[in-house]
Amino acid sequence: MKVEQQIKLKLDQAFKPMHLQVENESHMHNVPKDSESHFKVVLVTHEFEGLNKVKQHQAVYKVLEEELAGSVHALALHTFTPQTWTESMAAPDSPNCMGGNGK
């Protein structure tokens, strides 16, 4: 199973989100073709109600502990409660890669 699929499955099972978006952004970075190392996650769930952003992110890190200890190098998290999602309805665009690997 691809890493992107694993991330989607684990987050869906753990948080029962009303919105989940997982994007493999590895192609935007200085990595080999077809890499699965850089991801953007937009996660909207009632599970985050009453939690600040740090606690929300910690909850995601716990679920994705195996992936973060393995091939996932970067994880851009955009976490929302249903209310905060309704207010914004968007996650920011990811920045362009600055080169990496000494470039």
N, CA, C and O atoms as CSV, one atom per row, in Angstrom:
chain,resi,resn,atom,element,x,y,z
A,1,MET,N,N,0.850,-1.182,0.000
A,1,MET,CA,C,0.000,0.000,0.000
A,1,MET,C,C,0.893,1.241,0.000
A,1,MET,O,O,1.891,1.294,0.719
A,2,LYS,N,N,0.537,2.215,-0.791
A,2,LYS,CA,C,1.297,3.459,-0.846
A,2,LYS,C,C,1.163,4.221,0.466
A,2,LYS,O,O,0.177,4.086,1.190
A,3,VAL,N,N,2.179,5.022,0.748
A,3,VAL,CA,C,2.199,5.797,1.990
A,3,VAL,C,C,0.995,6.740,2.033
A,3,VAL,O,O,0.356,6.873,3.077
A,4,GLU,N,N,0.684,7.384,0.930
A,4,GLU,CA,C,-0.461,8.293,0.891
A,4,GLU,C,C,-1.748,7.576,1.282
A,4,GLU,O,O,-2.560,8.114,2.035
A,5,GLN,N,N,-1.930,6.372,0.774
A,5,GLN,CA,C,-3.124,5.582,1.107
A,5,GLN,C,C,-3.134,5.195,2.581
A,5,GLN,O,O,-4.186,5.217,3.221
A,6,GLN,N,N,-1.971,4.840,3.126
A,6,GLN,CA,C,-1.870,4.490,4.545
A,6,GLN,C,C,-2.269,5.682,5.413
A,6,GLN,O,O,-3.002,5.535,6.391
A,7,ILE,N,N,-1.779,6.853,5.046
A,7,ILE,CA,C,-2.090,8.060,5.811
A,7,ILE,C,C,-3.594,8.315,5.791
A,7,ILE,O,O,-4.197,8.574,6.833
A,8,LYS,N,N,-4.198,8.243,4.612
A,8,LYS,CA,C,-5.646,8.466,4.495
A,8,LYS,C,C,-6.425,7.467,5.342
A,8,LYS,O,O,-7.340,7.844,6.073
A,9,LEU,N,N,-6.065,6.212,5.242
A,9,LEU,CA,C,-6.775,5.160,5.975
A,9,LEU,C,C,-6.672,5.367,7.481
A,9,LEU,O,O,-7.677,5.305,8.189
A,10,LYS,N,N,-5.463,5.612,7.969
A,10,LYS,CA,C,-5.269,5.781,9.410
A,10,LYS,C,C,-5.996,7.012,9.940
A,10,LYS,O,O,-6.619,6.952,11.000
A,11,LEU,N,N,-5.923,8.132,9.214
A,11,LEU,CA,C,-6.595,9.344,9.676
A,11,LEU,C,C,-8.108,9.186,9.624
A,11,LEU,O,O,-8.815,9.667,10.510
A,12,ASP,N,N,-8.600,8.520,8.600
A,12,ASP,CA,C,-10.043,8.295,8.486
A,12,ASP,C,C,-10.542,7.426,9.639
A,12,ASP,O,O,-11.584,7.713,10.229
A,13,GLN,N,N,-9.815,6.384,9.953
A,13,GLN,CA,C,-10.221,5.488,11.034
A,13,GLN,C,C,-10.123,6.157,12.396
A,13,GLN,O,O,-10.982,5.944,13.252
A,14,ALA,N,N,-9.096,6.956,12.606
A,14,ALA,CA,C,-8.866,7.561,13.926
A,14,ALA,C,C,-9.767,8.753,14.206
A,14,ALA,O,O,-10.181,8.962,15.347
A,15,PHE,N,N,-10.077,9.539,13.176
A,15,PHE,CA,C,-10.764,10.809,13.413
A,15,PHE,C,C,-12.162,10.917,12.816
A,15,PHE,O,O,-12.881,11.870,13.121
A,16,LYS,N,N,-12.565,9.974,11.979
A,16,LYS,CA,C,-13.890,10.043,11.333
A,16,LYS,C,C,-14.154,11.468,10.816
A,16,LYS,O,O,-15.134,12.100,11.209
A,17,PRO,N,N,-13.285,11.963,9.943
A,17,PRO,CA,C,-13.364,13.368,9.525
A,17,PRO,C,C,-14.564,13.681,8.646
A,17,PRO,O,O,-15.083,12.828,7.927
A,18,MET,N,N,-14.984,14.937,8.732
A,18,MET,CA,C,-16.009,15.407,7.796
A,18,MET,C,C,-15.347,15.879,6.508
A,18,MET,O,O,-16.004,16.004,5.475
A,19,HIS,N,N,-14.031,16.144,6.573
A,19,HIS,CA,C,-13.248,16.479,5.380
A,19,HIS,C,C,-11.823,16.016,5.618
A,19,HIS,O,O,-11.235,16.296,6.663
A,20,LEU,N,N,-11.271,15.303,4.639
A,20,LEU,CA,C,-9.893,14.838,4.705
A,20,LEU,C,C,-9.267,14.971,3.332
A,20,LEU,O,O,-9.800,14.476,2.338
A,21,GLN,N,N,-8.148,15.637,3.290
A,21,GLN,CA,C,-7.408,15.818,2.049
A,21,GLN,C,C,-5.947,15.493,2.353
A,21,GLN,O,O,-5.340,16.097,3.237
A,22,VAL,N,N,-5.396,14.546,1.622
A,22,VAL,CA,C,-3.997,14.180,1.764
A,22,VAL,C,C,-3.350,14.337,0.402
A,22,VAL,O,O,-3.754,13.687,-0.563
A,23,GLU,N,N,-2.351,15.192,0.323
A,23,GLU,CA,C,-1.666,15.438,-0.945
A,23,GLU,C,C,-0.199,15.075,-0.824
A,23,GLU,O,O,0.484,15.514,0.101
A,24,ASN,N,N,0.278,14.280,-1.752
A,24,ASN,CA,C,1.696,13.972,-1.835
A,24,ASN,C,C,2.354,15.145,-2.565
A,24,ASN,O,O,2.162,15.325,-3.768
A,25,GLU,N,N,3.118,15.925,-1.839
A,25,GLU,CA,C,3.785,17.096,-2.412
A,25,GLU,C,C,5.269,16.843,-2.669
A,25,GLU,O,O,6.040,17.785,-2.851
A,26,SER,N,N,5.657,15.603,-2.684
A,26,SER,CA,C,7.064,15.259,-2.876
A,26,SER,C,C,7.612,15.794,-4.190
A,26,SER,O,O,8.782,16.167,-4.275
A,27,HIS,N,N,6.764,15.831,-5.215
A,27,HIS,CA,C,7.201,16.318,-6.528
A,27,HIS,C,C,7.655,17.781,-6.483
A,27,HIS,O,O,8.347,18.240,-7.392
A,28,MET,N,N,7.276,18.503,-5.447
A,28,MET,CA,C,7.651,19.912,-5.297
A,28,MET,C,C,9.004,20.071,-4.612
A,28,MET,O,O,9.446,21.194,-4.372
A,29,HIS,N,N,9.661,18.971,-4.299
A,29,HIS,CA,C,10.896,19.005,-3.528
A,29,HIS,C,C,12.017,18.274,-4.263
A,29,HIS,O,O,11.786,17.589,-5.259
A,30,ASN,N,N,13.205,18.434,-3.761
A,30,ASN,CA,C,14.390,17.850,-4.367
A,30,ASN,C,C,14.543,16.402,-3.893
A,30,ASN,O,O,15.412,16.080,-3.084
A,31,VAL,N,N,13.670,15.543,-4.424
A,31,VAL,CA,C,13.672,14.122,-4.066
A,31,VAL,C,C,13.555,13.300,-5.355
A,31,VAL,O,O,13.168,13.837,-6.392
A,32,PRO,N,N,13.883,12.015,-5.300
A,32,PRO,CA,C,13.744,11.178,-6.495
A,32,PRO,C,C,12.291,11.113,-6.980
A,32,PRO,O,O,11.351,11.264,-6.199
A,33,LYS,N,N,12.135,10.886,-8.277
A,33,LYS,CA,C,10.807,10.750,-8.878
A,33,LYS,C,C,10.001,9.669,-8.151
A,33,LYS,O,O,10.550,8.652,-7.727
A,34,ASP,N,N,8.716,9.900,-8.016
A,34,ASP,CA,C,7.771,8.975,-7.376
A,34,ASP,C,C,7.998,8.789,-5.875
A,34,ASP,O,O,7.547,7.801,-5.296
A,35,SER,N,N,8.692,9.728,-5.252
A,35,SER,CA,C,8.897,9.673,-3.803
A,35,SER,C,C,7.587,9.922,-3.063
A,35,SER,O,O,6.673,10.562,-3.583
A,36,GLU,N,N,7.516,9.410,-1.858
A,36,GLU,CA,C,6.394,9.674,-0.960
A,36,GLU,C,C,6.991,10.105,0.374
A,36,GLU,O,O,7.005,9.351,1.347
A,37,SER,N,N,7.484,11.341,0.388
A,37,SER,CA,C,8.188,11.831,1.569
A,37,SER,C,C,7.643,13.133,2.127
A,37,SER,O,O,7.881,13.448,3.293
A,38,HIS,N,N,6.917,13.897,1.321
A,38,HIS,CA,C,6.399,15.198,1.731
A,38,HIS,C,C,4.884,15.217,1.500
A,38,HIS,O,O,4.414,15.002,0.382
A,39,PHE,N,N,4.125,15.478,2.581
A,39,PHE,CA,C,2.672,15.448,2.472
A,39,PHE,C,C,2.029,16.680,3.086
A,39,PHE,O,O,2.550,17.282,4.025
A,40,LYS,N,N,0.898,17.028,2.535
A,40,LYS,CA,C,0.035,18.078,3.082
A,40,LYS,C,C,-1.267,17.391,3.490
A,40,LYS,O,O,-1.858,16.646,2.710
A,41,VAL,N,N,-1.703,17.651,4.718
A,41,VAL,CA,C,-2.941,17.067,5.232
A,41,VAL,C,C,-3.866,18.181,5.690
A,41,VAL,O,O,-3.480,19.054,6.467
A,42,VAL,N,N,-5.095,18.132,5.192
A,42,VAL,CA,C,-6.167,19.004,5.668
A,42,VAL,C,C,-7.177,18.071,6.328
A,42,VAL,O,O,-7.739,17.187,5.681
A,43,LEU,N,N,-7.400,18.280,7.623
A,43,LEU,CA,C,-8.233,17.371,8.404
A,43,LEU,C,C,-9.244,18.170,9.217
A,43,LEU,O,O,-8.874,19.025,10.023
A,44,VAL,N,N,-10.520,17.882,8.995
A,44,VAL,CA,C,-11.609,18.558,9.698
A,44,VAL,C,C,-12.394,17.495,10.461
A,44,VAL,O,O,-12.938,16.565,9.865
A,45,THR,N,N,-12.447,17.642,11.784
A,45,THR,CA,C,-13.129,16.640,12.598
A,45,THR,C,C,-13.650,17.239,13.901
A,45,THR,O,O,-13.090,18.198,14.432
A,46,HIS,N,N,-14.717,16.660,14.393
A,46,HIS,CA,C,-15.259,17.045,15.700
A,46,HIS,C,C,-14.287,16.657,16.810
A,46,HIS,O,O,-14.330,17.226,17.900
A,47,GLU,N,N,-13.411,15.689,16.537
A,47,GLU,CA,C,-12.450,15.213,17.536
A,47,GLU,C,C,-11.528,16.333,18.016
A,47,GLU,O,O,-10.951,16.226,19.098
A,48,PHE,N,N,-11.380,17.400,17.238
A,48,PHE,CA,C,-10.483,18.497,17.601
A,48,PHE,C,C,-11.157,19.576,18.444
A,48,PHE,O,O,-10.492,20.511,18.889
A,49,GLU,N,N,-12.446,19.463,18.667
A,49,GLU,CA,C,-13.144,20.469,19.462
A,49,GLU,C,C,-12.582,20.498,20.880
A,49,GLU,O,O,-12.441,19.461,21.529
A,50,GLY,N,N,-12.269,21.688,21.343
A,50,GLY,CA,C,-11.709,21.871,22.681
A,50,GLY,C,C,-10.202,21.708,22.750
A,50,GLY,O,O,-9.606,21.886,23.813
A,51,LEU,N,N,-9.574,21.368,21.620
A,51,LEU,CA,C,-8.118,21.211,21.587
A,51,LEU,C,C,-7.483,22.384,20.860
A,51,LEU,O,O,-7.999,22.841,19.840
A,52,ASN,N,N,-6.359,22.874,21.385
A,52,ASN,CA,C,-5.640,23.906,20.641
A,52,ASN,C,C,-4.879,23.247,19.489
A,52,ASN,O,O,-4.849,22.021,19.387
A,53,LYS,N,N,-4.267,24.054,18.624
A,53,LYS,CA,C,-3.579,23.523,17.440
A,53,LYS,C,C,-2.459,22.545,17.818
A,53,LYS,O,O,-2.265,21.536,17.139
A,54,VAL,N,N,-1.735,22.834,18.880
A,54,VAL,CA,C,-0.643,21.947,19.293
A,54,VAL,C,C,-1.198,20.565,19.629
A,54,VAL,O,O,-0.649,19.556,19.188
A,55,LYS,N,N,-2.265,20.510,20.394
A,55,LYS,CA,C,-2.869,19.227,20.779
A,55,LYS,C,C,-3.462,18.511,19.562
A,55,LYS,O,O,-3.397,17.286,19.467
A,56,GLN,N,N,-4.037,19.274,18.637
A,56,GLN,CA,C,-4.569,18.674,17.403
A,56,GLN,C,C,-3.450,18.007,16.619
A,56,GLN,O,O,-3.583,16.869,16.168
A,57,HIS,N,N,-2.345,18.730,16.462
A,57,HIS,CA,C,-1.213,18.192,15.704
A,57,HIS,C,C,-0.599,16.990,16.418
A,57,HIS,O,O,-0.217,16.015,15.772
A,58,GLN,N,N,-0.502,17.052,17.727
A,58,GLN,CA,C,0.037,15.921,18.490
A,58,GLN,C,C,-0.821,14.672,18.296
A,58,GLN,O,O,-0.297,13.560,18.222
A,59,ALA,N,N,-2.132,14.856,18.213
A,59,ALA,CA,C,-3.037,13.723,17.992
A,59,ALA,C,C,-2.777,13.083,16.624
A,59,ALA,O,O,-2.802,11.860,16.491
A,60,VAL,N,N,-2.531,13.911,15.619
A,60,VAL,CA,C,-2.227,13.396,14.280
A,60,VAL,C,C,-0.871,12.696,14.280
A,60,VAL,O,O,-0.734,11.612,13.713
A,61,TYR,N,N,0.132,13.307,14.912
A,61,TYR,CA,C,1.464,12.696,14.969
A,61,TYR,C,C,1.402,11.314,15.618
A,61,TYR,O,O,2.093,10.390,15.187
A,62,LYS,N,N,0.588,11.177,16.638
A,62,LYS,CA,C,0.464,9.888,17.327
A,62,LYS,C,C,-0.097,8.815,16.382
A,62,LYS,O,O,0.385,7.682,16.363
A,63,VAL,N,N,-1.107,9.181,15.610
A,63,VAL,CA,C,-1.718,8.242,14.667
A,63,VAL,C,C,-0.736,7.869,13.550
A,63,VAL,O,O,-0.718,6.726,13.091
A,64,LEU,N,N,0.069,8.824,13.121
A,64,LEU,CA,C,0.996,8.601,12.001
A,64,LEU,C,C,2.430,8.347,12.466
A,64,LEU,O,O,3.380,8.560,11.713
A,65,GLU,N,N,2.575,7.898,13.689
A,65,GLU,CA,C,3.893,7.678,14.283
A,65,GLU,C,C,4.788,6.787,13.410
A,65,GLU,O,O,5.965,7.092,13.218
A,66,GLU,N,N,4.245,5.717,12.896
A,66,GLU,CA,C,5.020,4.772,12.077
A,66,GLU,C,C,5.518,5.428,10.787
A,66,GLU,O,O,6.678,5.262,10.411
A,67,GLU,N,N,4.645,6.168,10.117
A,67,GLU,CA,C,5.018,6.830,8.863
A,67,GLU,C,C,6.057,7.921,9.111
A,67,GLU,O,O,6.991,8.081,8.325
A,68,LEU,N,N,5.897,8.670,10.198
A,68,LEU,CA,C,6.834,9.745,10.513
A,68,LEU,C,C,8.204,9.203,10.921
A,68,LEU,O,O,9.215,9.884,10.751
A,69,ALA,N,N,8.242,8.000,11.449
A,69,ALA,CA,C,9.515,7.367,11.802
A,69,ALA,C,C,10.154,6.699,10.589
A,69,ALA,O,O,11.307,6.269,10.641
A,70,GLY,N,N,9.400,6.617,9.504
A,70,GLY,CA,C,9.891,5.957,8.298
A,70,GLY,C,C,10.135,6.926,7.164
A,70,GLY,O,O,10.995,7.802,7.248
A,71,SER,N,N,9.375,6.759,6.111
A,71,SER,CA,C,9.641,7.479,4.865
A,71,SER,C,C,9.142,8.921,4.823
A,71,SER,O,O,9.581,9.690,3.968
A,72,VAL,N,N,8.248,9.304,5.714
A,72,VAL,CA,C,7.695,10.663,5.671
A,72,VAL,C,C,8.683,11.634,6.301
A,72,VAL,O,O,8.997,11.554,7.489
A,73,HIS,N,N,9.160,12.547,5.477
A,73,HIS,CA,C,10.143,13.542,5.903
A,73,HIS,C,C,9.470,14.835,6.374
A,73,HIS,O,O,9.941,15.489,7.305
A,74,ALA,N,N,8.360,15.193,5.714
A,74,ALA,CA,C,7.681,16.449,6.041
A,74,ALA,C,C,6.175,16.240,5.985
A,74,ALA,O,O,5.650,15.565,5.100
A,75,LEU,N,N,5.492,16.846,6.965
A,75,LEU,CA,C,4.042,16.746,7.049
A,75,LEU,C,C,3.486,18.127,7.375
A,75,LEU,O,O,3.631,18.619,8.493
A,76,ALA,N,N,2.853,18.742,6.388
A,76,ALA,CA,C,2.218,20.046,6.593
A,76,ALA,C,C,0.790,19.774,7.064
A,76,ALA,O,O,-0.036,19.261,6.309
A,77,LEU,N,N,0.513,20.121,8.315
A,77,LEU,CA,C,-0.804,19.852,8.902
A,77,LEU,C,C,-1.657,21.102,8.944
A,77,LEU,O,O,-1.217,22.164,9.385
A,78,HIS,N,N,-2.878,20.957,8.482
A,78,HIS,CA,C,-3.877,22.019,8.560
A,78,HIS,C,C,-5.107,21.374,9.186
A,78,HIS,O,O,-5.893,20.705,8.515
A,79,THR,N,N,-5.254,21.594,10.495
A,79,THR,CA,C,-6.312,20.931,11.253
A,79,THR,C,C,-7.394,21.936,11.633
A,79,THR,O,O,-7.111,23.088,11.960
A,80,PHE,N,N,-8.637,21.471,11.582
A,80,PHE,CA,C,-9.781,22.336,11.826
A,80,PHE,C,C,-10.873,21.584,12.570
A,80,PHE,O,O,-11.031,20.373,12.415
A,81,THR,N,N,-11.617,22.314,13.373
A,81,THR,CA,C,-12.892,21.812,13.865
A,81,THR,C,C,-13.903,22.146,12.778
A,81,THR,O,O,-13.599,22.951,11.898
A,82,PRO,N,N,-15.091,21.558,12.805
A,82,PRO,CA,C,-16.083,21.935,11.791
A,82,PRO,C,C,-16.376,23.437,11.789
A,82,PRO,O,O,-16.577,24.026,10.727
A,83,GLN,N,N,-16.399,24.052,12.961
A,83,GLN,CA,C,-16.685,25.485,13.034
A,83,GLN,C,C,-15.566,26.312,12.406
A,83,GLN,O,O,-15.837,27.219,11.620
A,84,THR,N,N,-14.307,26.007,12.747
A,84,THR,CA,C,-13.211,26.795,12.176
A,84,THR,C,C,-13.065,26.537,10.682
A,84,THR,O,O,-12.620,27.417,9.945
A,85,TRP,N,N,-13.431,25.348,10.226
A,85,TRP,CA,C,-13.402,25.040,8.798
A,85,TRP,C,C,-14.460,25.856,8.056
A,85,TRP,O,O,-14.199,26.386,6.976
A,86,THR,N,N,-15.635,25.950,8.634
A,86,THR,CA,C,-16.714,26.722,8.019
A,86,THR,C,C,-16.313,28.184,7.868
A,86,THR,O,O,-16.715,28.847,6.912
A,87,GLU,N,N,-15.531,28.681,8.801
A,87,GLU,CA,C,-15.099,30.076,8.753
A,87,GLU,C,C,-14.046,30.317,7.683
A,87,GLU,O,O,-13.978,31.413,7.127
A,88,SER,N,N,-13.222,29.314,7.382
A,88,SER,CA,C,-12.143,29.534,6.410
A,88,SER,C,C,-12.332,28.763,5.110
A,88,SER,O,O,-12.079,29.306,4.035
A,89,MET,N,N,-12.769,27.516,5.187
A,89,MET,CA,C,-13.006,26.635,4.043
A,89,MET,C,C,-11.797,26.476,3.129
A,89,MET,O,O,-11.956,26.133,1.957
A,90,ALA,N,N,-10.603,26.716,3.634
A,90,ALA,CA,C,-9.412,26.552,2.801
A,90,ALA,C,C,-8.172,26.414,3.668
A,90,ALA,O,O,-8.099,26.953,4.772
A,91,ALA,N,N,-7.216,25.693,3.154
A,91,ALA,CA,C,-5.897,25.603,3.776
A,91,ALA,C,C,-4.932,26.386,2.901
A,91,ALA,O,O,-5.129,26.471,1.689
A,92,PRO,N,N,-3.910,26.948,3.485
A,92,PRO,CA,C,-2.962,27.715,2.666
A,92,PRO,C,C,-2.208,26.827,1.683
A,92,PRO,O,O,-2.041,25.628,1.908
A,93,ASP,N,N,-1.759,27.436,0.592
A,93,ASP,CA,C,-0.926,26.730,-0.371
A,93,ASP,C,C,0.433,26.458,0.269
A,93,ASP,O,O,0.905,27.229,1.105
A,94,SER,N,N,1.040,25.373,-0.127
A,94,SER,CA,C,2.377,25.062,0.366
A,94,SER,C,C,3.399,25.900,-0.386
A,94,SER,O,O,3.219,26.176,-1.572
A,95,PRO,N,N,4.468,26.308,0.288
A,95,PRO,CA,C,5.509,27.103,-0.386
A,95,PRO,C,C,6.327,26.224,-1.326
A,95,PRO,O,O,6.354,25.001,-1.188
A,96,ASN,N,N,6.986,26.861,-2.274
A,96,ASN,CA,C,7.881,26.146,-3.173
A,96,ASN,C,C,9.113,25.690,-2.394
A,96,ASN,O,O,9.523,26.328,-1.424
A,97,CYS,N,N,9.682,24.603,-2.826
A,97,CYS,CA,C,10.889,24.079,-2.219
A,97,CYS,C,C,12.041,25.040,-2.444
A,97,CYS,O,O,12.181,25.629,-3.516
A,98,MET,N,N,12.868,25.189,-1.410
A,98,MET,CA,C,14.016,26.088,-1.513
A,98,MET,C,C,15.263,25.362,-2.010
A,98,MET,O,O,16.346,25.947,-2.010
A,99,GLY,N,N,15.145,24.127,-2.425
A,99,GLY,CA,C,16.277,23.415,-3.007
A,99,GLY,C,C,16.703,22.195,-2.247
A,99,GLY,O,O,16.681,21.092,-2.793
A,100,GLY,N,N,17.092,22.356,-1.004
A,100,GLY,CA,C,17.524,21.217,-0.193
A,100,GLY,C,C,18.812,20.593,-0.688
A,100,GLY,O,O,19.350,21.000,-1.718
A,101,ASN,N,N,19.300,19.625,0.027
A,101,ASN,CA,C,20.520,18.891,-0.323
A,101,ASN,C,C,21.678,19.807,-0.688
A,101,ASN,O,O,22.420,19.529,-1.630
A,102,GLY,N,N,21.836,20.909,0.059
A,102,GLY,CA,C,22.968,21.791,-0.148
A,102,GLY,C,C,22.833,22.752,-1.304
A,102,GLY,O,O,23.795,23.441,-1.644
A,103,LYS,N,N,21.669,22.819,-1.916
A,103,LYS,CA,C,21.473,23.725,-3.048
A,103,LYS,C,C,21.037,25.097,-2.588
A,103,LYS,O,O,20.827,25.987,-3.413
